[in-house]
Amino acid sequence: MRALRTLLSTLLLAAVVAVPTAAHSAAADTVRLGGVLVHLRPGTTQVVTVRHTHGTSARVSFWVLRHGVWKRRLTTADGRTGYGGLVAGARRHQGTGTTPLGTYGLISAFGTHHASASWHLPYRRIGPGDYWVEDNASPYYNRYRNRSQGGFRWWLPTSAENGSERLADYPRQYEYAIVLDYNREQVRHRGAGIFLHVNGRGATAGCVSAPRAFLRALMRRLDPADVPLIAIGRGR
């Protein structure tokens, strides 16, 4: 019974919340979905919303635009955010455990599985020596890189200010992980490695997480051709 309740709360195929494009705000490039303001990009027809609910919890939903109407296809109340709270993306500082508010692109994915023919985002399987670079002195800051390629201080402990994240250390959370384009411009000390990934035991270190079943379903749906976005907000 508990497993059934968990499954139902994780994947509510939205029968349905639908938001017509007439619900757009005065700016033609914004829309409010599930209480979260989304700054749309040209061609966007897929959006993940993260609505903070309480503490480090959030409702995470997946929306698609069909025939001028936004429809919610997936939702879960068991989303998680950073232990440090939420902060405007431009004010975020590395190592604070905060999740950046705002709208970001979902640009690629990585994980522990072999690539599936049903996945459309660029994907990389985690291998030995793979890191997400968080070394502020590196030209590869906020990029996926293997230590054999050099260019960053991979030997620094994760807890150090410039310590990078060895991806294989998190097989549960990074079974499925989708990369946000947060800080792609590589502003130093603003933070690196902001993903949408599988839930761990509690809050994240600044990422957004959701149940495994949600991530698995999302991996099959996201398509770069639909310019997918994620919008993180406090909701109302």
Order of alpha helices (4+ residues) and beta strands (2+ residues): alpha-beta-beta-beta-beta-beta-beta-beta-beta-beta-beta-beta-beta-beta-beta-beta-alpha-beta
